[in-house]
Amino acid sequence: MKDITIKITGKQCFDGSEEDQMEFITDGRIYERNGFFYLIYDESEISGLEGFRTTLKFNDTSLKMKRISKEGPGPELYFEEGKRFSSNYETPMGPMEVEVLTRSIKNLMDHEAKKGSIDIEYDVSLGGVAEGKNKLIIDVM
């Protein structure tokens, strides 16, 4: 396992509104096993998920995002180009269904250096109430 710095940039545009961007930088760890990279980091107050540990498992065609806290499993998302994934997110107003359709996924990681990035473009639907186009860029430094 190697210590790293992770920069996560999320861009979203809902229902024709202006693009909103969020950036989060944290320390984490990375390792590679059976053709998959694993990134592990702790969420903070900035991400709105303080108390959760996030694990990203990815290869050239997919990325699975899994969150766990002391209370148990948290939100989970799966991205694979051209595929839909549905999950329930717990919100202050109660559970909300989240549906993701991945438009593209690009793994630009250097296997030797364990540095690089993964870029994901996807459409999201939040409980059928809001729909948006998103981009997630994960830089491993």
Helices and strands as residue ranges (DSSP letters): E 2-14, E 20-33, E 36-42, G 45-47, E 53-58, E 62-69, E 72-80, E 84-91, E 94-107, E 116-126, E 130-140
